[in-house]
């Protein structure tokens, strides 16, 4: 009888040991980060992790990571549906040098939401080196939603939208400043892979001090890119405010101010660019059609540029009298 009891005791202890790791590593639907956290923690509210990357492995798909206090919580690569919200306990952010801030490399059915996050890439730190690359790099996923974010000081792009599968991107109430140092870069670059379709909506956003404001490239070929810029401001671009250079690009710029570009406010090289209710002013050239189709709802104010630029065809069926 004593031998049987001892065996039962060992069995019970062994079962408990085997069970505990499973519980310890179970993914939660909501996790937390803090400047005083530790990535060895379970990322609960009372035992938070220190970084976004530490928390993401402990967060269930379609879950959410929140911050308990203000701070920079590091770069992260996202490979599943998830929400990162940097507003819960003060401004949550990403501070990086020599790399991207957040990379989205999710599955074809995954939706990623980034909101209330401040991205800092150190461009303009006085050293001439060590800058962040792109604040957000979207490589794959069904959809990416960026809301109420600030992106400052990245050498390549503020947001690089270069998906490998058909995707939708929504950017709302986001400020992008002091980004992009090479001609092919932009505050927002839209350049999906070959044969990949993309839909992008930018609204109520502000872009200042960059090479290009919004650059729709589609250089991969075979792309269908539908993009719209709504109720936004693009200012102080050292090249162009809006550039469309995608044969199958259809871009609408509506109720947007484009000003102080050193080159052209809005230009289409291939594809179609449609303007409506825009103010395009104080650029070297207001608008230009270097190829493709430039058309207007005839309700824009294109004035006080060095040259106001190419006369714009009316959208078929429109009878307006302004540019």
N, C-alpha and C positions, 0 to 999 in steps of 0.2 A: 504493500500500500504506500509506504514512504517513497519507494522508487517511482511509482505512478504520479504521486503529488509533485515530485521534483521535476519530472518530465513535463507535467502540465504547466508548472511555473515557467520553465524555460520557453515553452511554446508561447505563452502569453507575452512574455518580455520580448521575444523575437518578433511576434506579430506587431507589437507596439513600435518597435524600432523601424520595421519595414513601412509602417503606415505614416510615421511622422514626416519623412522627406517629401512624400506626395502632398501632404497638407501644406508644408512649408513653401513649396514651390508652385502652388496653385496660382493661376493668373487671376487677377482681380479686374473687375470692370472699371474701377476708378482707382488710380494710384496718385502718389504725391511726391514732389521733389522740394528740397529746401537747401539753402546754403550751408546749413549745419547738419545735413543728412549724410547718409552713408549708403553706397550702392550695394553693400552686403545686407541691408535691411530689406524687409518685405515690401517697402514703398507704401505702407499704410499711412494714414494721417498722423498717427502717433509715432511711427517709425519710418520716416520718409527716406527716399533715396536722394542722392546728391546731384544726379545728372538726368537729362532726358534719356540718354542712352541706357543708363542703369535701370530706369523705370520701364522702358518699353518692353523689355523681355519679360517683365512681370505683369504686363497689362494684357488683358484678353483682346482678341480682335474686335474692332468696333468699340473699344473702351476709350477712356479719357485719362490724360495725365494733366494734373493741375499743380500749381506752385503754392507753397505755404508762405513764401516771403519773396521780396524782390531779389534779383540776382541773375547772373549768367549761368546757364545750366548745360553749356557745351553743345558741340555738334552732334548730329544723330542722323542715321540712315533709317528711313521708315519703309518697311516691307509688307505692311498689312493695313487694313482699315483702322484708323485711330484718329482721335482729336487731341491736339495739344493746345491748352489754353493758358496763356501767361498772365491772366488778370486777377487770379483768385486772391493772392496775398500781396499785391503790389506788382510792379512791372517785371515779368519774367522774360529772359532774353537768351541770346546766343552770341557769344563773342569768340571770333575765330581769327587765326592768322594762317595764311598759306593753304587754306582748304575751303570747301563749301560750308555754309551754315547748316542747312537741312537739305538732305537728298531724299527725294521720294522715288523709291524703286519698288512700287507695290504691284500687286497682281492685277489682272485685267478686269476684275470685278470689285476692286477695292476703292473706297472713298476715304480721302485724307482731308482733315480740316485743321488748319493752322490759324489761330486767332489770338489777338492781343499779345503778340510777341515782338520784341525789339531785336533786330539783327545788327551787329556791329562788325565791320570788316577791317577797320584800322587804316583804310585809305586816307591819306592826309595826315598820317602820324609824324611826318617830318623826316622819316628815315629813308624813304624811297624803296622800301622792301617790306616783306612780311605781310602783305595785304591778304585779306580774304578773297576768295575767287568769286563765287556767286552766293548771294544770300540764300536763295532757294533754288535748287536744281530739280526740276520735275522730269524724271526719266521714264516712268511708266505708272499706270494706274487708271482706273475708270474715270475718276474725277478728283480734282484738287480744288479746295475752297480756301482762299486766303482772305482774312477779314481783320480790319483794324490793326494791321501790322505796320512797323516802321523799319525800313531797311536803309542803312547808312554805311558808306565807305567800302564798297566792294569793287575790286579791280576789273572783273569780267562783266557780270550782269547783276542787276538787282534780283530779277527773277528770270531764270532760263527755262523756257518751256520747250523741251526737246523730247517728247514722248516717243516710245517705240511701238505703242499700240494706240488705237483710236481713243481719244480722251476729251474730257471737258474740263475747262479751268474757269473759275470765277474768282475775280479779284475785286474786293469791295473795301472802300474807305482805307486805303493803304498809301503810305507816304514813302517815296523812294528818292533819296538824295545822295549826291556825290558818289556816283557809280559809273563804271565802264570807262576804260582807258584805251581801248582799241577800236578801230573803225567798225568792225563787225559786231561789237557789243552794244548793249542798250540797257536802259532802266528795266524794260521788259522785252526780252527776246523771244519770238515765237518761231521755232524752226524744227518741226517734227521730222522724224526719220522718213526715208524714202517710202512712198506709198501709204503713208499714215495720215489719217484725217484728224483735225483738231478743231475744237470749238472753244473760243476764248472770249469772255466778257470782262471788261475792265470798267468799273463805275466809281464815281465819287472819290477819285484818287488823285494824288499829286506827285509829279515827277520833276525834279529840279537838278541841274548841274550834272549832266551826263553827256556821253558822245551822241547817242541817239535816245529819243524818248521811247517810242514803241517801234520795234523793227520786226516786220513780218517777212521772213526770208523763205522758208520752204525750199531750201536749196537741194534737199534730198531728191526731189522729183516725184511726180505722181501724187502730190499732196492735194488735199482739199482743205483749205484753212478758212473758216468763217470766224471773223473777229469783229468786236465792236468796242469802241471807247466812248463812254457816256459820262457827261457831267464832270469832266476831269480837267486838270491843268497840266500842261507840259511846257516847261520853261527852261531857258538857259541851256540848250543843247549845243554842244560845240560842232555838231554836224547837222542832223535833221531832227525835227520834232516827231513826225510820223513817216515811216518808210514802208512801202509795200513792194516787195520784190519776189512775189510768188505767183507763178502763172495761173494757178487755181486758187488764188487768194481773193476773198471777198471781204473787204474791211469797211465798216461804217464808223465814222467819227461824228458824234452827235453832241451838240451843246457843250463843246469843249474849247478851252482857250489854249492856243499854241503860240508862244511868243519867245522872242530873243534867241532864235536859232542863228548860229553863225553861217549856216548854209541855207537850208530850205525848211519852211514850216511843215508842209505836207507834200510828199512826192510819191508817185507811183511809177515803178519801172516795168512791172508786169502785174497782171491781175487787175482788180477793180477796186478803186478807192472812192467812197461816196461821203460827201460832206453835208452836214445839215445843222444849221443854227450855231455854227462855230465862229469864234473870233480868232483871226490869224493876223498877228500884228508884230511889228518891230523885228522881223526876220530879214536876212539879206534878200531872200526870195520868198514870197508868200507861199505859192503853190506851183507845182510843176508836174507835167506828164512827160516823163522820159520814155514812155512806152505804156502799154496797158490802157486802162480806161479811167479817167478822172471825171467824176460827175457830181452834181450838186442838186439839193432841193431848192436852190436859189434863195436862201435866207441866211447866208453867211455875211459876216463883216470881215472883208479881207482888205486891210488898209495899213498905211504907215510902214510898209515894208520897203526895203531898198528898191525892189521890183515886185509888184504884186503878183506877177507871173502869168502862167498859162490861162487863157479864158477857159471856163469850166462849162462843159455840156450839162444841160438840164437832165435830171432823171426823167426817163420817158413818162409823159403824162403830166409833168409838173409845169406850171405856168408862172412861176415866180419871176421877179424882175431883178433881184440882187444877185451877187456872186454865188 
